[in-house]
Amino acid sequence: MIKELVIYPDQRVNIACTDVRKFDEKLHEVLQNMKDTMQAHHLEALSAIQIAMPYNIIVIKCDDIYMEFINPRIIKAEGNIRSLEKTLYYPNIEQTIPRYGKIKLIYEDRSGNVNYMDISDTTLSTTLQRKIDYLFGGTFLDKLDKGHRQNVIDALAKDGLMPRIEVCPAFSKKDYFVSFADKLLFLMGLSLLSPLFNFSKETMQVFYILDKIFFPAVILLMIGFFFYAQYEAKQYKQCSSCQIGNNIGVIIKRSVAAIILLAGSYFLVNPN
């Protein structure tokens, strides 16, 4: 069956594909759909995600033979080359991309048999590398530097092609994690002032118990912040505030502060 091609700005191409686990009739149907689509559009290569099927499958036409690569992985690569490439996902865009000249591939066939292939033909090598990019939720634009990539996006925009999600929002939901963590840290800091007042031993014990509750809560919030930030960064690739270095800095500062405050609570607030 001929399937609709996923074309920019359709974001489904950014889905990371899953390995094929069952080598059954459903797999054969996906492979046939890919071949039918390739024939209908006169294509030489196709990743399954390009017809919105999130599987690690690539089909390449070579001398009228359709080569099937299921769960492909590059296990060895050598020789840096510059490859002039274009892809169906970005209409009328051609870019020079850094690639490997030779690769060694491990993959499975439609029966689940493991195969190895040494590929020195640069055309086949670069085609496979480009299609493997799709399997991991990327395209050849991810191989370019940020400025160059933005120029291409701007060129597409001039042609009336705009992504559904283009820029980072002014406020990120991950900031809720930081805000709540900061409030808990503030309360932990306030508890360190309790020895200045003539509180009972029972009250001091309550303060200490709360500090011991707040500490893991801050750590859990920072873990949640990290994973949500990773998710958000994938949605807004052009956003500089979503860089992993910034996020790690936020996590380290709050985590270190929580450790220091808990230690202070142990020595200053703990009535035992």
VENGI-V554696 format. One record per residue. PHI is phi in degrees with one decimal (none if undefined). Layout:
PHI
PHI
//
This chain:
none
-76.3
-109.3
-73.8
-79.6
-84.1
-120.4
-52.5
-98.2
-57.7
-83.9
-63.5
-67.9
-83.7
-75.7
-71.1
-81.0
-109.2
-68.6
-77.8
-106.9
-114.5
-98.9
-127.5
-64.2
-63.4
-63.5
-61.1
-67.2
-61.6
-62.0
-67.9
-61.2
-64.5
-65.9
-61.6
-67.2
-62.7
-65.3
-67.1
-106.5
56.6
-100.5
-98.0
-157.9
-158.2
-96.6
-60.1
-66.2
-73.2
-118.3
64.7
-110.9
-80.4
-121.1
-79.4
-135.7
-130.2
-123.4
-126.7
-90.5
-136.8
54.8
66.0
-109.8
-91.9
-89.8
-106.6
-121.4
-108.8
53.8
-74.0
-141.0
-85.9
-105.6
-156.2
-145.2
-155.4
79.6
-85.9
-132.6
-113.6
-114.0
-80.7
-129.5
-139.6
-144.5
-60.7
-64.1
-107.5
-61.9
61.8
-111.9
-131.0
-137.3
-90.5
-119.4
-72.0
-139.2
-91.7
-75.6
-127.4
-138.6
-115.8
-113.4
-116.0
-157.5
-119.5
-92.8
-67.1
-96.1
90.2
-77.7
-82.5
-131.1
-122.5
-145.2
-92.2
-118.8
-107.4
-68.4
-64.9
-64.2
-66.4
-61.3
-69.0
-62.9
-62.7
-62.0
-65.8
-72.0
-66.7
-53.0
-62.8
-64.2
-101.9
78.2
-128.5
-135.8
-67.6
-66.0
-68.4
-83.7
-92.1
-71.5
-58.7
-63.9
-64.7
-61.4
-65.6
-61.4
-67.0
-60.9
-63.9
-64.0
-65.8
-63.1
-64.9
-87.8
86.3
-102.6
-123.8
-70.5
-66.0
-119.9
-113.0
-130.0
-69.9
-71.8
-64.4
-121.3
-103.6
-64.4
-66.2
-67.1
-62.9
-61.0
-67.2
-60.5
-67.4
-61.9
-63.1
-65.3
-65.9
-64.3
-62.6
-64.7
-63.3
-66.1
-61.8
-63.2
-69.1
-85.3
-59.8
-63.6
-75.2
-112.6
-90.3
-80.4
-71.9
-62.4
-64.9
-65.9
-62.8
-65.1
-63.2
-58.6
-67.1
-63.5
-62.3
-61.2
-69.6
-80.1
-64.7
-59.2
-65.4
-64.0
-63.8
-62.6
-64.8
-63.7
-69.8
-65.7
-62.2
-59.3
-62.1
-69.6
-69.4
-62.8
-63.9
-62.5
-66.4
-61.4
-71.4
-79.0
-123.7
-67.0
-91.2
-88.8
-73.5
-75.7
-97.1
-69.2
-63.2
-61.2
-63.0
-65.5
-64.8
-60.6
-60.7
-65.3
-62.7
-59.7
-70.6
-67.5
-63.9
-61.1
-64.4
-64.9
-63.4
-67.1
-66.7
-62.8
-62.7
-64.9
-63.0
-86.7
-106.3
-101.2
-56.9
-79.4
-84.0
//
